């Protein structure tokens, strides 16, 4: 299965420690398609239900369900970046982020990591 930048998957992130996001979560692929084709890892931004995030922060990108294809509005937590093994991606993508939202994610990543 080809995993592409901008696609959104539901992935089980357990086990975790401390403040890491746990359980079955939407994740947004941010690694390049070239890296995703290699037998390495897939780098993602973790998402959470929009109702879980009551304040807006520049590190978070809120995406309405109609834009992402997900069943609920989602907030992608750009300070929660994680690299995952290919084996965690068991199902087809649940959605894809439009270019305008991907640009917002890229801006938030630059802010979070001083790029």
VMD Tcl script that builds the backbone (N, CA, C; Angstrom):
set m [mol new atoms 345]
animate dup $m
set s [atomselect $m all]
$s set {name element resname resid chain x y z} {
  {N N UNK 1 A 0.842 -1.177 0.000}
  {CA C UNK 1 A 0.000 0.000 0.000}
  {C C UNK 1 A 0.890 1.244 0.000}
  {N N UNK 2 A 0.650 2.140 -0.934}
  {CA C UNK 2 A 1.399 3.397 -0.987}
  {C C UNK 2 A 0.808 4.376 0.022}
  {N N UNK 3 A 1.662 4.948 0.841}
  {CA C UNK 3 A 1.256 5.949 1.829}
  {C C UNK 3 A 1.787 7.287 1.334}
  {N N UNK 4 A 0.883 8.263 1.206}
  {CA C UNK 4 A 1.247 9.531 0.578}
  {C C UNK 4 A 1.131 10.704 1.540}
  {N N UNK 5 A 2.011 11.665 1.337}
  {CA C UNK 5 A 1.985 12.908 2.116}
  {C C UNK 5 A 0.605 13.552 1.972}
  {N N UNK 6 A 0.058 14.016 3.096}
  {CA C UNK 6 A -1.246 14.670 3.087}
  {C C UNK 6 A -2.404 13.737 3.368}
  {N N UNK 7 A -2.155 12.422 3.312}
  {CA C UNK 7 A -3.225 11.476 3.628}
  {C C UNK 7 A -3.405 11.380 5.138}
  {N N UNK 8 A -4.621 11.022 5.524}
  {CA C UNK 8 A -4.962 10.877 6.941}
  {C C UNK 8 A -5.368 9.427 7.178}
  {N N UNK 9 A -4.779 8.833 8.191}
  {CA C UNK 9 A -5.052 7.443 8.557}
  {C C UNK 9 A -5.477 7.384 10.019}
  {N N UNK 10 A -6.273 6.377 10.359}
  {CA C UNK 10 A -6.510 6.072 11.766}
  {C C UNK 10 A -5.505 5.009 12.167}
  {N N UNK 11 A -4.704 5.325 13.185}
  {CA C UNK 11 A -3.599 4.465 13.610}
  {C C UNK 11 A -3.660 4.306 15.123}
  {N N UNK 12 A -3.386 3.097 15.604}
  {CA C UNK 12 A -3.304 2.859 17.046}
  {C C UNK 12 A -1.919 3.281 17.510}
  {N N UNK 13 A -1.870 4.300 18.364}
  {CA C UNK 13 A -0.602 4.858 18.820}
  {C C UNK 13 A -0.095 4.235 20.117}
  {N N UNK 14 A -0.837 3.312 20.669}
  {CA C UNK 14 A -0.414 2.680 21.936}
  {C C UNK 14 A 0.669 1.651 21.639}
  {N N UNK 15 A 1.582 1.433 22.546}
  {CA C UNK 15 A 1.707 2.031 23.879}
  {C C UNK 15 A 2.383 3.399 23.802}
  {N N UNK 16 A 2.101 4.201 24.805}
  {CA C UNK 16 A 2.679 5.544 24.899}
  {C C UNK 16 A 3.118 5.795 26.335}
  {N N UNK 17 A 3.750 6.946 26.538}
  {CA C UNK 17 A 4.167 7.373 27.882}
  {C C UNK 17 A 3.814 8.837 28.068}
  {N N UNK 18 A 3.585 9.209 29.307}
  {CA C UNK 18 A 3.395 10.609 29.669}
  {C C UNK 18 A 2.294 11.308 28.902}
  {N N UNK 19 A 2.635 12.436 28.295}
  {CA C UNK 19 A 1.653 13.287 27.616}
  {C C UNK 19 A 1.445 12.935 26.146}
  {N N UNK 20 A 2.006 11.828 25.691}
  {CA C UNK 20 A 1.818 11.428 24.302}
  {C C UNK 20 A 0.354 11.060 24.051}
  {N N UNK 21 A -0.112 11.334 22.853}
  {CA C UNK 21 A -1.469 10.958 22.461}
  {C C UNK 21 A -1.541 9.443 22.340}
  {N N UNK 22 A -2.627 8.852 22.848}
  {CA C UNK 22 A -2.746 7.397 22.891}
  {C C UNK 22 A -3.975 6.924 22.126}
  {N N UNK 23 A -4.005 5.620 21.883}
  {CA C UNK 23 A -5.176 4.984 21.290}
  {C C UNK 23 A -5.279 5.198 19.795}
  {N N UNK 24 A -6.455 4.880 19.272}
  {CA C UNK 24 A -6.722 5.014 17.840}
  {C C UNK 24 A -6.946 6.488 17.529}
  {N N UNK 25 A -6.083 7.054 16.710}
  {CA C UNK 25 A -6.112 8.489 16.410}
  {C C UNK 25 A -5.962 8.731 14.916}
  {N N UNK 26 A -6.511 9.861 14.437}
  {CA C UNK 26 A -6.187 10.259 13.072}
  {C C UNK 26 A -4.776 10.826 13.051}
  {N N UNK 27 A -4.013 10.433 12.059}
  {CA C UNK 27 A -2.664 10.970 11.885}
  {C C UNK 27 A -2.524 11.484 10.457}
  {N N UNK 28 A -1.851 12.589 10.315}
  {CA C UNK 28 A -1.613 13.220 9.020}
  {C C UNK 28 A -0.186 12.946 8.597}
  {N N UNK 29 A -0.008 12.346 7.431}
  {CA C UNK 29 A 1.329 12.029 6.928}
  {C C UNK 29 A 2.003 13.315 6.454}
  {N N UNK 30 A 3.193 13.584 7.021}
  {CA C UNK 30 A 3.943 14.784 6.615}
  {C C UNK 30 A 5.275 14.440 5.953}
  {N N UNK 31 A 5.708 13.183 6.042}
  {CA C UNK 31 A 6.964 12.812 5.374}
  {C C UNK 31 A 6.736 12.757 3.862}
  {N N UNK 32 A 7.820 12.897 3.122}
  {CA C UNK 32 A 7.722 12.951 1.658}
  {C C UNK 32 A 7.347 11.592 1.075}
  {N N UNK 33 A 6.735 11.629 -0.090}
  {CA C UNK 33 A 6.348 10.381 -0.761}
  {C C UNK 33 A 7.567 9.502 -1.026}
  {N N UNK 34 A 8.700 10.125 -1.344}
  {CA C UNK 34 A 9.913 9.345 -1.593}
  {C C UNK 34 A 10.322 8.569 -0.338}
  {N N UNK 35 A 10.334 9.221 0.810}
  {CA C UNK 35 A 10.665 8.518 2.058}
  {C C UNK 35 A 9.611 7.476 2.409}
  {N N UNK 36 A 8.353 7.787 2.157}
  {CA C UNK 36 A 7.268 6.861 2.492}
  {C C UNK 36 A 7.352 5.558 1.707}
  {N N UNK 37 A 7.969 5.593 0.522}
  {CA C UNK 37 A 8.121 4.378 -0.293}
  {C C UNK 37 A 9.248 3.476 0.205}
  {N N UNK 38 A 10.112 4.012 1.032}
  {CA C UNK 38 A 11.249 3.244 1.543}
  {C C UNK 38 A 10.826 2.457 2.787}
  {N N UNK 39 A 11.548 1.385 3.112}
  {CA C UNK 39 A 11.191 0.586 4.291}
  {C C UNK 39 A 11.717 1.209 5.586}
  {N N UNK 40 A 11.404 2.479 5.783}
  {CA C UNK 40 A 11.857 3.194 6.975}
  {C C UNK 40 A 10.655 3.429 7.878}
  {N N UNK 41 A 10.361 4.662 8.177}
  {CA C UNK 41 A 9.203 5.023 8.990}
  {C C UNK 41 A 8.421 6.125 8.284}
  {N N UNK 42 A 7.179 6.304 8.715}
  {CA C UNK 42 A 6.307 7.354 8.198}
  {C C UNK 42 A 6.196 8.413 9.287}
  {N N UNK 43 A 6.454 9.668 8.955}
  {CA C UNK 43 A 6.365 10.738 9.941}
  {C C UNK 43 A 4.996 11.403 9.832}
  {N N UNK 44 A 4.368 11.591 11.000}
  {CA C UNK 44 A 2.988 12.072 11.046}
  {C C UNK 44 A 2.824 13.167 12.094}
  {N N UNK 45 A 1.750 13.908 11.950}
  {CA C UNK 45 A 1.245 14.814 12.979}
  {C C UNK 45 A -0.006 14.155 13.540}
  {N N UNK 46 A -0.132 14.165 14.858}
  {CA C UNK 46 A -1.241 13.506 15.530}
  {C C UNK 46 A -2.453 14.436 15.544}
  {N N UNK 47 A -3.629 13.849 15.352}
  {CA C UNK 47 A -4.874 14.604 15.412}
  {C C UNK 47 A -5.723 14.199 16.604}
  {N N UNK 48 A -6.652 15.060 16.949}
  {CA C UNK 48 A -7.612 14.775 18.017}
  {C C UNK 48 A -8.955 15.388 17.637}
  {N N UNK 49 A -10.023 14.945 18.288}
  {CA C UNK 49 A -11.352 15.499 18.027}
  {C C UNK 49 A -11.349 17.002 18.289}
  {N N UNK 50 A -11.978 17.740 17.397}
  {CA C UNK 50 A -12.033 19.187 17.551}
  {C C UNK 50 A -12.629 19.618 18.874}
  {N N UNK 51 A -13.591 18.854 19.396}
  {CA C UNK 51 A -14.225 19.214 20.664}
  {C C UNK 51 A -13.282 19.069 21.851}
  {N N UNK 52 A -12.170 18.337 21.679}
  {CA C UNK 52 A -11.182 18.186 22.757}
  {C C UNK 52 A -10.312 19.426 22.938}
  {N N UNK 53 A -10.277 20.289 21.937}
  {CA C UNK 53 A -9.391 21.469 21.966}
  {C C UNK 53 A -10.275 22.713 21.982}
  {N N UNK 54 A -10.347 23.360 23.135}
  {CA C UNK 54 A -11.262 24.497 23.296}
  {C C UNK 54 A -10.598 25.842 23.029}
  {N N UNK 55 A -9.261 25.892 23.029}
  {CA C UNK 55 A -8.538 27.128 22.734}
  {C C UNK 55 A -7.749 26.959 21.444}
  {N N UNK 56 A -7.597 28.056 20.738}
  {CA C UNK 56 A -6.825 28.027 19.490}
  {C C UNK 56 A -5.379 28.413 19.793}
  {N N UNK 57 A -4.450 27.633 19.265}
  {CA C UNK 57 A -3.018 27.896 19.389}
  {C C UNK 57 A -2.410 27.880 17.990}
  {N N UNK 58 A -1.351 28.642 17.765}
  {CA C UNK 58 A -0.734 28.643 16.427}
  {C C UNK 58 A -0.115 27.295 16.055}
  {N N UNK 59 A 0.074 26.422 17.034}
  {CA C UNK 59 A 0.645 25.096 16.770}
  {C C UNK 59 A -0.411 24.075 16.360}
  {N N UNK 60 A -1.680 24.469 16.418}
  {CA C UNK 60 A -2.779 23.554 16.091}
  {C C UNK 60 A -3.488 24.006 14.828}
  {N N UNK 61 A -3.856 23.043 14.001}
  {CA C UNK 61 A -4.611 23.350 12.789}
  {C C UNK 61 A -5.954 22.639 12.873}
  {N N UNK 62 A -7.024 23.419 12.941}
  {CA C UNK 62 A -8.388 22.892 13.020}
  {C C UNK 62 A -8.909 22.688 11.592}
  {N N UNK 63 A -9.404 21.478 11.339}
  {CA C UNK 63 A -9.873 21.124 9.999}
  {C C UNK 63 A -11.309 20.608 10.110}
  {N N UNK 64 A -12.246 21.245 9.406}
  {CA C UNK 64 A -13.618 20.748 9.434}
  {C C UNK 64 A -13.727 19.398 8.723}
  {N N UNK 65 A -14.688 18.610 9.163}
  {CA C UNK 65 A -14.831 17.253 8.615}
  {C C UNK 65 A -15.042 17.264 7.103}
  {N N UNK 66 A -15.789 18.235 6.593}
  {CA C UNK 66 A -16.048 18.255 5.149}
  {C C UNK 66 A -14.789 18.522 4.334}
  {N N UNK 67 A -13.754 19.107 4.942}
  {CA C UNK 67 A -12.502 19.359 4.224}
  {C C UNK 67 A -11.567 18.159 4.274}
  {N N UNK 68 A -11.666 17.341 5.328}
  {CA C UNK 68 A -10.706 16.248 5.504}
  {C C UNK 68 A -11.232 14.890 5.073}
  {N N UNK 69 A -12.560 14.735 5.065}
  {CA C UNK 69 A -13.135 13.418 4.800}
  {C C UNK 69 A -13.305 12.592 6.060}
  {N N UNK 70 A -12.909 13.143 7.204}
  {CA C UNK 70 A -13.061 12.435 8.480}
  {C C UNK 70 A -14.479 12.629 9.011}
  {N N UNK 71 A -14.917 11.755 9.906}
  {CA C UNK 71 A -16.277 11.876 10.416}
  {C C UNK 71 A -16.507 13.057 11.357}
  {N N UNK 72 A -15.444 13.592 11.962}
  {CA C UNK 72 A -15.558 14.705 12.908}
  {C C UNK 72 A -14.555 15.797 12.571}
  {N N UNK 73 A -14.843 17.019 13.030}
  {CA C UNK 73 A -13.836 18.073 12.937}
  {C C UNK 73 A -12.614 17.602 13.722}
  {N N UNK 74 A -11.440 17.889 13.193}
  {CA C UNK 74 A -10.189 17.399 13.776}
  {C C UNK 74 A -9.214 18.548 13.960}
  {N N UNK 75 A -8.458 18.479 15.056}
  {CA C UNK 75 A -7.371 19.432 15.270}
  {C C UNK 75 A -6.069 18.645 15.172}
  {N N UNK 76 A -5.210 19.054 14.248}
  {CA C UNK 76 A -3.898 18.431 14.120}
  {C C UNK 76 A -2.926 19.208 15.000}
  {N N UNK 77 A -2.300 18.478 15.923}
  {CA C UNK 77 A -1.412 19.044 16.940}
  {C C UNK 77 A 0.012 19.024 16.389}
  {N N UNK 78 A 0.421 20.101 15.774}
  {CA C UNK 78 A 1.699 20.106 15.057}
  {C C UNK 78 A 2.912 20.027 15.976}
  {N N UNK 79 A 2.720 20.148 17.275}
  {CA C UNK 79 A 3.803 19.910 18.230}
  {C C UNK 79 A 3.894 18.434 18.597}
  {N N UNK 80 A 2.940 17.625 18.118}
  {CA C UNK 80 A 2.932 16.183 18.375}
  {C C UNK 80 A 3.300 15.459 17.073}
  {N N UNK 81 A 4.567 15.435 16.753}
  {CA C UNK 81 A 5.083 14.760 15.565}
  {C C UNK 81 A 5.656 13.420 16.010}
  {N N UNK 82 A 5.382 12.406 15.224}
  {CA C UNK 82 A 5.857 11.073 15.582}
  {C C UNK 82 A 6.183 10.295 14.306}
  {N N UNK 83 A 7.190 9.444 14.370}
  {CA C UNK 83 A 7.527 8.574 13.244}
  {C C UNK 83 A 7.081 7.163 13.578}
  {N N UNK 84 A 6.348 6.550 12.644}
  {CA C UNK 84 A 5.698 5.268 12.881}
  {C C UNK 84 A 6.129 4.231 11.853}
  {N N UNK 85 A 6.175 2.998 12.276}
  {CA C UNK 85 A 6.469 1.896 11.385}
  {C C UNK 85 A 5.315 1.689 10.407}
  {N N UNK 86 A 5.639 1.226 9.220}
  {CA C UNK 86 A 4.626 0.954 8.192}
  {C C UNK 86 A 3.543 0.004 8.695}
  {N N UNK 87 A 3.896 -0.915 9.574}
  {CA C UNK 87 A 2.934 -1.932 10.028}
  {C C UNK 87 A 1.768 -1.325 10.809}
  {N N UNK 88 A 1.891 -0.113 11.293}
  {CA C UNK 88 A 0.777 0.539 12.009}
  {C C UNK 88 A -0.328 0.994 11.052}
  {N N UNK 89 A -0.022 1.095 9.772}
  {CA C UNK 89 A -0.979 1.587 8.778}
  {C C UNK 89 A -1.688 0.389 8.154}
  {N N UNK 90 A -2.723 -0.086 8.817}
  {CA C UNK 90 A -3.403 -1.319 8.402}
  {C C UNK 90 A -4.555 -1.072 7.434}
  {N N UNK 91 A -5.208 0.077 7.550}
  {CA C UNK 91 A -6.395 0.374 6.744}
  {C C UNK 91 A -6.072 1.404 5.679}
  {N N UNK 92 A -6.921 1.516 4.669}
  {CA C UNK 92 A -6.717 2.566 3.673}
  {C C UNK 92 A -6.893 3.944 4.312}
  {N N UNK 93 A -6.453 5.001 3.627}
  {CA C UNK 93 A -6.594 6.332 4.203}
  {C C UNK 93 A -8.062 6.679 4.465}
  {N N UNK 94 A -8.281 7.409 5.548}
  {CA C UNK 94 A -9.631 7.837 5.922}
  {C C UNK 94 A -9.968 9.193 5.308}
  {N N UNK 95 A -8.947 9.884 4.827}
  {CA C UNK 95 A -9.154 11.196 4.232}
  {C C UNK 95 A -7.865 11.750 3.678}
  {N N UNK 96 A -7.956 12.942 3.152}
  {CA C UNK 96 A -6.777 13.636 2.601}
  {C C UNK 96 A -6.950 15.114 2.891}
  {N N UNK 97 A -5.871 15.751 3.296}
  {CA C UNK 97 A -5.922 17.173 3.625}
  {C C UNK 97 A -5.746 17.994 2.346}
  {N N UNK 98 A -6.645 18.939 2.089}
  {CA C UNK 98 A -6.479 19.820 0.926}
  {C C UNK 98 A -5.200 20.658 1.047}
  {N N UNK 99 A -4.690 21.097 -0.082}
  {CA C UNK 99 A -3.432 21.852 -0.123}
  {C C UNK 99 A -3.444 23.074 0.793}
  {N N UNK 100 A -4.554 23.787 0.875}
  {CA C UNK 100 A -4.612 24.991 1.708}
  {C C UNK 100 A -4.393 24.646 3.180}
  {N N UNK 101 A -4.944 23.535 3.636}
  {CA C UNK 101 A -4.733 23.115 5.026}
  {C C UNK 101 A -3.326 22.554 5.220}
  {N N UNK 102 A -2.799 21.862 4.208}
  {CA C UNK 102 A -1.419 21.364 4.310}
  {C C UNK 102 A -0.458 22.537 4.467}
  {N N UNK 103 A -0.714 23.635 3.767}
  {CA C UNK 103 A 0.136 24.826 3.893}
  {C C UNK 103 A 0.077 25.379 5.319}
  {N N UNK 104 A -1.089 25.335 5.944}
  {CA C UNK 104 A -1.212 25.779 7.335}
  {C C UNK 104 A -0.428 24.864 8.276}
  {N N UNK 105 A -0.489 23.557 8.014}
  {CA C UNK 105 A 0.280 22.595 8.814}
  {C C UNK 105 A 1.767 22.878 8.665}
  {N N UNK 106 A 2.223 23.110 7.440}
  {CA C UNK 106 A 3.638 23.402 7.211}
  {C C UNK 106 A 4.060 24.667 7.959}
  {N N UNK 107 A 3.217 25.696 7.960}
  {CA C UNK 107 A 3.524 26.925 8.706}
  {C C UNK 107 A 3.615 26.637 10.202}
  {N N UNK 108 A 2.687 25.836 10.723}
  {CA C UNK 108 A 2.699 25.500 12.150}
  {C C UNK 108 A 3.940 24.686 12.506}
  {N N UNK 109 A 4.356 23.787 11.620}
  {CA C UNK 109 A 5.576 23.001 11.870}
  {C C UNK 109 A 6.796 23.904 11.905}
  {N N UNK 110 A 6.853 24.878 10.990}
  {CA C UNK 110 A 7.971 25.826 10.999}
  {C C UNK 110 A 7.996 26.594 12.324}
  {N N UNK 111 A 6.830 26.981 12.806}
  {CA C UNK 111 A 6.730 27.706 14.069}
  {C C UNK 111 A 7.168 26.821 15.240}
  {N N UNK 112 A 6.667 25.594 15.288}
  {CA C UNK 112 A 6.963 24.682 16.410}
  {C C UNK 112 A 8.437 24.307 16.481}
  {N N UNK 113 A 9.073 24.168 15.329}
  {CA C UNK 113 A 10.444 23.652 15.292}
  {C C UNK 113 A 11.454 24.689 14.829}
  {N N UNK 114 A 11.029 25.958 14.781}
  {CA C UNK 114 A 11.916 27.064 14.445}
  {C C UNK 114 A 12.671 26.795 13.143}
  {N N UNK 115 A 11.919 26.399 12.122}
  {CA C UNK 115 A 12.517 26.082 10.809}
  {C C UNK 115 A 12.485 27.286 9.883}
}
mol reanalyze $m
mol bondsrecalc $m
mol representation Tube
mol addrep $m
